[in-house]
Amino acid sequence: MLDIDTFSHFIEDNNLIEKKDRIVLGVSGGADSICLLHTLSRIQKALEIRLFVVHINHGIRGEEASRDENYVKKFCEKLDICFFSFHYDIPRIAKDLKLSEEEAGRKMRYEAFESVSKDIALKEGLDYNKIKIAVAHNKNDNAETILHNLSRGSGISGLKGILVRNKNIIRPLLAFSRDEIEDYLKRNSIDYMTDSTNLENDYTRNILRNEVFPVLEKNVNSNVINNFYKSSKIAAEADEFFESSAIKFCEKNLKIKDKYEFLLDKEALLNESHIISTYIIRYTLRKVLKSKELGI
């Protein structure tokens, strides 16, 4: 069950927030983000943290989008929390950048989060990396991501699902399901907005959410969301082990001369298992090309 105790313990167990942190929250007005805002507001005094809410109007849903923005703004005023809103023409941006609207929306959201974070860091004389960005992904989002990755032929890395922390991005609700979040809001008499586009099956994620997982829960296992979460943690441990093994191997057997030339001990590589070798090659190419993201 989601309550302040379980929420606080998850944050503490995963070292997501430190005392006096500045936290930028992405709040759409939906159940997940409103829950995140409310729970963080209840612990902000004890942790001496400051919250800054960022809301994005994607320029897609007309009056419904304005309704959501006004709701979040008033919610923040009630809690005495700083509110920032950004307006983007996502359809146009998607067309200009040759991205899907979903991809363009995500790109602009994180650019807005980073913009506010940098402004806070500048005004308060803080290191930008000390500003946390909190987003409201939950167990259901994690399961949808894993199944989507699996359907595309992902390896172990993709089966990790959504990371609870990625640099300065934190996900304090990742251990809780959508049902638990809605139950929390109901128990606390908190309203939230519903994005009508989430009910449409225009995006792969919506198809998984609205059609695939309900069938799995009804006909395969009613605990499928929790089971995906458990499996993602196992995959994360395996990925960490293989990555660590690759790094140790490369520390002994890899010499990089420049971005065009490197030496890798062939005999030592052939003595490793196929999966470790794959991680070694991927790590080597990341080091040589100085690329943090490399899909192999």
MARTORKE-613491 format. One record per residue: residue in one letter; z negated, x negated, y negated of N, C-alpha, C in turn. Coordinates in steps of 0.05 Angstrom, whole numbers, plus 5000, padded with zeros to 4 digits. Layout:
MARTORKE-613491
AZXYZXYZXY
...
//
This chain:
MARTORKE-613491
M500049835024500050005000500049824975
L501549914955501649764930499349864912
D497549684905495549734884495049474870
I493349474850492949234834491849004851
D490249064871489148844888491348714905
T492948874918495148764935497248624918
F497748734894499648614876498648344866
S496048334858494948084848494747874870
H494147954894493947764916496747644922
F498847804921501547704926502247494905
I501647554880502247364858500647104862
E498147134870496446894874497446734898
D497946864920498746734945501346574941
N503146674923505746544919505846384893
N503546354880503446194855505546274835
L505846534831507946634813507246614784
I504646654778503846664750501346494746
E501246344724498946184717497746304692
K495246234687493946334663495446254638
K495546434619496846404593499846374594
D501046454616503946454619505146654599
R507646594592509346784577511346894597
I511547154599513247284619515247474607
V517747414611519947594602520647784626
L520448044621520948234642523548384637
G525148404658527548574656526748854664
V526949044645526149324650528349514644
S529449644665531549834661530550114655
G528150174664527050444661526850584688
G528050454709527850564736525150514748
A524650634772522050614785521050334788
D522750154799521949884805520949734780
S522649734759521949574735519649694719
I519449964719517150094705514550024720
C514750024746512349954763511549664757
L513549484756512949204750511649174722
L512749314703511649304676508749404675
H508249624689505549744689503549574703
T504249464726502449294742501749034727
L503848914715503348664700501648724675
S502048954663500449014639497549054646
R496949134671494149174679492748914686
I494248694690492948444697493248234674
Q494648314653495248124632492748014617
K490748184614488348104600486847904617
A486547954643485047774661486447504663
L489147504663490647254665491347124638
E490647274617491247174590494247114586
I495947294598498847254596499947444574
R502247374564503647544545506347644557
L506847894553509248014565511348074543
F513848044550516148094532518148244548
V518748494540520648654556523448644545
V525348604563528248604556529648834570
H530948994554532449224565535449184559
I537149234578540049194575541449474576
N542949534555544749764555547549664561
H548549734585551049624595553549764583
G553149964566555450094554557050254574
I555750364594557250504616556450804617
R553850864614552951134621552351314597
G553351234574553151414550550351504543
E549951764541547351874533545151804553
E545851784578543851714598542651434593
A544451244585543550974579541750974554
S542451134534540751154510538051274517
R538051464534535551594544533751384556
D534851214574533351014588532150804568
E533850724549532950534529530650634512
N530850884504528751004488526151034504
Y526451104529524051134546522650864549
V524150654555522850384558521550294532
K522950344509521850274483519150414478
K519050664483516550824479514450734498
F515150674523513250574543511950314533
C513650144522512649884512510849924487
E511550114470509950164446507150264455
K507150434475504650534486502850314496
L504050114509502549884520502249654501
D503349684477503349474456504549214467
I506949244477508449014489511048974473
C511748724468514248664453516748774468
F518548894454520949014466523448904453
F525348824470527948734460530148884475
S532148974460534449114473537048964467
F538748964487541448834484543549044492
H545649054476547849244482550349084488
Y551549144511553949004520556049204528
D558549134524560749294535561549164562
I560149234582560549104608563349154620
P564549384618567249424628569249224615
R568949184589570748994575570148714583
I567648644585566848364593567848304621
A567548504639568348464666571448414667
K572848564651575748534651576548264639
D575248184618575847924605575247684623
L573047704638572147484655573147504684
K574747724689575747774716573547784736
L571447944729569247984747568948284753
S567548354774566848634778564848714757
E564548974751562649064732559748984741
E559348994767556648914778556048624771
E558048454776557748164771557348114741
A558948244725558848204696556148304685
G555148524695552548624687550348434693
R550448314717548348124725548447874707
K550947784702551247544685550047594657
M550647824645549647874618546647924618
R545548044639542648084640541147824639
Y542047634656540647384657541147214632
E543347244620543847104594541847214573
A541447474574539547594555536647504560
F535947494586533247394593532847104583
E534846944587534746664579534646634549
S536146804535536146794506533346854494
V532047064505529447134495527446914503
S527646814527525846604536526046354518
K528446284511528846044494527646094466
D528046344456526846404429523846384430
I522646494451519746484454518746194455
A520146034471519445754474519645604448
L521745664432522145534406519945614386
K519345874385517445974365514545874372
E513945854398511245784406510945494413
G513045334411512945054417512444994446
L513645154464513245124492515645014506
D515344904529517544814546518845064557
Y521545084554523045324563522445384592
N522145174609521745214637518945334643
K517245344623514545464627514645764623
I516845864613517146154609518146284635
K516646474645517446604670519246844664
I521146894681522847134680522147304704
A521047544700520247714722522247944726
V523247964750525048184757523948344780
A524848594783523448784800524648834828
H525848624839526948654866524648724886
N525248894906523248974925524248924954
K522749014973523348975002526049105009
N526649334997529249465003531549294993
D531349194969533349024957533848774975
N531648674985531748435003533348505028
A532748725040534048815065537048855060
E537748985037540549025031542048765027
T540748575014541948315009542448165036
I540548175054540848045080543148165095
L543248425097545348555112548148505100
H548148505073550648445059551548155066
N549747965064550347685070551247655099
L549847785117550447775146553247885151
S553948095138556648215141558848035132
R558147855114560147665103560147405119
G558647385140558647145157556746935147
S554647005134552746805123551346655144
G550446405137548746245155545846305149
I544146125158541246165155540446205126
S541646055108540946065080541246355069
G543346485077543846755067541946955080
L540846895103538947075117536147055106
K535746865087533146845074532747095055
G535047215048534847435030534247345001
I532647504987532047444959529547274958
L529647064943527346884941525147004923
V522646974931520447074914520246914888
R521246664889521346504865523646314866
N525146304844527446124842527245994815
K526145754814525545614789523645784772
N524545874748522746034732523046334735
I524746414754525046704760523146784782
I521546994777519547084796520047374803
R519147444827519547724837516947824849
P515147924832512448004841512348254859
L514548404860514548644876516048614903
L516848364910518548324933517148404959
A514548404960513148474985512648764988
F513748934969513149214970515749374972
S515649594987518049754992518449954968
R520750074967521350264947519550514949
D518850584974517050814978514250744967
E513350504971510750414961510650414931
I512850334919513050324890513050604878
E514550784890514551064880511851194884
D510551124906507851234912505851144890
Y506150884883504350774862504750924836
L507250974828507851114804506751404805
K507051524828506051804831503051814828
R501651624841498651614840497651564812
N499251424796498451364768499751544748
S501151754757502451954740504251824719
I506051654729507851504712510751604718
D512151684697514951774700516751524699
Y519151564709521251354708523951494707
M525951334699528651434696530251384721
T532151554726533951524749536751464740
D537851244749540651164742542551314761
S544151494750545851664766547951494782
T548651254771550551094786549450984812
N546850974815545650884840546151084863
L546851324855547351534875550251534884
E551951384870554751374876555251134894
N557251154912557850944930560250774921
D560150694896562350534884561950234890
Y559450164896558849884901557849844930
T558249614941557449554969554449604972
R552849504953549949544955549149834956
N550550004941549850284942550550414968
I552750324981553450425007551250345028
L550350095026548250005044545650175039
R545050215014542550355007542650655014
N544950785008545051075010546051165038
E547450995052548651085077547650925102
V547850665100547350495123544350485131
F542650425112539850395119538550665127
P539250885114538051145124538751195154
V541251115162542051145190540350965208
L540050715199538450515215535550615218
E534450715196531650805197531351045215
K533351225214533151465230533751425260
N535751255266536751235293536050975307
V535150765293534650505306531650435304
N530650415280527850345277526850425249
S524850595249523850705223522550485206
N521950255218520650035204522649815197
V525249885196527349685193527049515167
I526149645145525849495120523749275122
N521549345134519449145138520248925157
N521749005178522748805197524748605185
F526448705168528248525153526648325136
Y524548425124522848255107521548035124
K520448105147519247905165521347705174
S523647805182525747615191526647435169
S526747535144527647365122525647135117
K523047175122521046965119521446755141
I522146845165522646655187525046485181
A527146615171529646475163529146275141
A527346345122526746165100525245915110
E523545955130522045725141524045545156
A525845665171527845505186529645355167
D530545495146532245365126530845135112
E528345165106526744955093526444715112
F526044765138525844555158528444395160
F530644535162533244405165533944245140
E533344365117533944225091532243975089
S529743995096527943765095528843545114
S529743625138530743435157533243295146
A534943445133537443325121536743125099
I534743195083533943015061532842755072
K531142775092529942535105532142365117
F534042485130536242335142537842185120
C538442325098540042205077538541985062
E535942015060534441795048534741535062
K535241555089535541305105538441225109
N540241425110542941365119545141425099
L544441505074546541565054546341375031
K548641265023548741104999551041204982
I550441284958552441394939553141174919
K555741104919556740904899557441034873
D559141234875559841394851560741664862
K561841834843562542104852565042114870
Y566341874873568741864890568241714916
E565841584918565441414942562541424950
F562141474976559441464987559541365016
L557341255026557241155053555141315069
L556041425092554241585109554441465137
D552141395149552041275175553141465196
K555641415206556941595224555541615251
E554641385262553241385288550741555286
A549241515265546741665262547241965259
L549442025245550142315241550942445268
L552442295285553242405310550942445330
N548742315325546342345342544742595335
E545342715313543942955304545143205316
S543643425318544643675328546743785308
H548343975318550444085301549344215276
I547144365278546144505255544944305234
I543544095244542443895226544743745212
S546843685228549243555216550443715194
T550543975198551644155178550044135152
Y547444145155545744125131545943845118
I546243635134546643365123549143345107
I551343455117553943445103553743605077
R552543845079552344015056550543875034
Y548343755043546643615024548043375011
T549543235028551042995018553043074997
L554543295002556543384983555243484957
R552943614959551543694935550643454919
K549643254932548843014918551142864905
V553342844920555642704909557042854887
L557343114891558643284871556743384849
K554143324853552143424834552343724830
S552743864852552944154851550544274866
K549044454853546744574866547544804884
E549844914879550745144896553245054911
L553045054937555344974953555345134978
G557345314981557345485005558945355027
I557645285049558945165073557945315097
//
